[in-house]
Amino acid sequence: MSPSPFRLDGKTVLISGAGGGIGQSLVAAFRAAGASVVGADRDAAMLQDRELSARLLFDQADAKATRAAVMDYLATHGAPDAVISNAGFTRAEHLDQLDDDVWAAELAINLNGAYAMTDPIVSAMAARGSGSLVFISSVNALGHYGNPAYSAAKAGLIAYARAIAVERGGQGVRANVICPGSVRTPAWDHRLEADPTLLDNVLPHYPLGRMVLPVEVANAAVFYSSVAASGITGTVLPVDAGLTAGNLRFVDEVLRGK
């Protein structure tokens, strides 16, 4: 019996932001698929109690430190088979709250840091002749839902992934992007404590009537990293409960008159 193309037995996967809400699900999903997982985050405490083969510590907001940590890892272990660029952060601001410092901070972690982490790995993968990168972007990269600086950074990840797909495809390197909608992670807990009715305003925008679960993002990343996706590169996959398919609230309120 042929092995499942969705399995990752014998493969090594590096996951940034491994201690966060989505990161924890990524670690669990890749381990379940048979992969050896290297977890990266800014604080060792965030990686405690994670079943990891190795741990990398760096603050992705610091591009130089991020690149140095990754280079040290590559010198010892070589390139992983796949990388999930997941670390990110936003303050959930709108245009009236932007200034130069906010703009720079959002781009530093969400775009510049992601580049600093993956650039040396892309080179090592290309030299080896194989590798897969998955960037966790956002629906904010596809349409405007607030968070303008974050949106610009996440849209930049799509352009960067396509550059890798086009220019390194000949060396066997694939790069794809996942764009989650609102994901029900612990980051929402304090907002819901402050306003228990918040989801009454959020969920009507989603055709599935719910937020995305972290495991749903993780499952998409496993697929992209597996042999099942061996012919797929340079693509963008919304995992968004239908948000970017159309404007459900417009249909309900304007056309149906609800």
Secondary structure as the mmCIF struct_conf table of DSSP 4:
data_model
#
loop_
_struct_conf.conf_type_id
_struct_conf.id
_struct_conf.beg_label_comp_id
_struct_conf.beg_label_asym_id
_struct_conf.beg_label_seq_id
_struct_conf.end_label_comp_id
_struct_conf.end_label_asym_id
_struct_conf.end_label_seq_id
HELX_LH_PP_P HELX_LH_PP_P1 SER A 2 SER A 4
TURN_TY1_P TURN_TY1_P1 PRO A 5 PHE A 6
TURN_TY1_P TURN_TY1_P2 ASP A 9 GLY A 10
STRN STRN1 THR A 12 SER A 16
TURN_TY1_P TURN_TY1_P3 GLY A 17 GLY A 19
BEND BEND1 GLY A 20 GLY A 20
HELX_RH_AL_P HELX_RH_AL_P1 GLY A 21 ALA A 32
TURN_TY1_P TURN_TY1_P4 ALA A 33 GLY A 34
STRN STRN2 SER A 36 ASP A 41
BEND BEND2 ARG A 42 ARG A 42
HELX_RH_3T_P HELX_RH_3T_P1 ALA A 44 LEU A 47
TURN_TY1_P TURN_TY1_P5 GLN A 48 ASP A 49
BEND BEND3 SER A 53 SER A 53
STRN STRN3 ALA A 54 LEU A 57
TURN_TY1_P TURN_TY1_P6 GLN A 60 ALA A 61
HELX_RH_AL_P HELX_RH_AL_P2 ALA A 63 HIS A 77
BEND BEND4 ASP A 81 ASP A 81
STRN STRN4 ALA A 82 SER A 85
HELX_RH_3T_P HELX_RH_3T_P2 LEU A 95 GLN A 97
HELX_RH_AL_P HELX_RH_AL_P3 ASP A 100 LEU A 107
HELX_RH_PI_P HELX_RH_PI_P1 ALA A 108 ASN A 112
HELX_RH_AL_P HELX_RH_AL_P4 GLY A 113 ARG A 128
TURN_TY1_P TURN_TY1_P7 GLY A 129 GLY A 129
STRN STRN5 GLY A 131 ILE A 136
HELX_RH_3T_P HELX_RH_3T_P3 VAL A 139 ALA A 141
TURN_TY1_P TURN_TY1_P8 LEU A 142 LEU A 142
BEND BEND5 GLY A 143 GLY A 143
BEND BEND6 TYR A 145 GLY A 146
HELX_RH_AL_P HELX_RH_AL_P5 PRO A 148 ARG A 168
HELX_RH_3T_P HELX_RH_3T_P4 GLY A 169 GLN A 171
TURN_TY1_P TURN_TY1_P9 GLY A 172 GLY A 172
STRN STRN6 VAL A 173 PRO A 180
BEND BEND7 SER A 182 SER A 182
STRN STRN7 VAL A 183 VAL A 183
HELX_RH_3T_P HELX_RH_3T_P5 PRO A 186 TRP A 188
HELX_RH_AL_P HELX_RH_AL_P6 ASP A 189 ALA A 194
TURN_TY1_P TURN_TY1_P10 PRO A 196 THR A 197
HELX_RH_AL_P HELX_RH_AL_P7 LEU A 198 VAL A 202
HELX_RH_3T_P HELX_RH_3T_P6 LEU A 203 HIS A 205
TURN_TY1_P TURN_TY1_P11 PRO A 207 LEU A 208
BEND BEND8 GLY A 209 ARG A 210
HELX_LH_PP_P HELX_LH_PP_P2 MET A 211 MET A 211
STRN STRN8 VAL A 212 VAL A 212
HELX_LH_PP_P HELX_LH_PP_P3 LEU A 213 LEU A 213
HELX_RH_AL_P HELX_RH_AL_P8 PRO A 214 SER A 225
BEND BEND9 SER A 226 SER A 226
HELX_RH_3T_P HELX_RH_3T_P7 VAL A 227 ALA A 229
TURN_TY1_P TURN_TY1_P12 SER A 230 GLY A 231
BEND BEND10 GLY A 234 GLY A 234
STRN STRN9 VAL A 236 VAL A 239
BEND BEND11 ASP A 240 ASP A 240
TURN_TY1_P TURN_TY1_P13 ALA A 241 GLY A 242
HELX_RH_3T_P HELX_RH_3T_P8 LEU A 243 ALA A 245
HELX_RH_AL_P HELX_RH_AL_P9 LEU A 248 PHE A 250
HELX_RH_PI_P HELX_RH_PI_P2 VAL A 251 LEU A 255
BEND BEND12 ARG A 256 ARG A 256
#
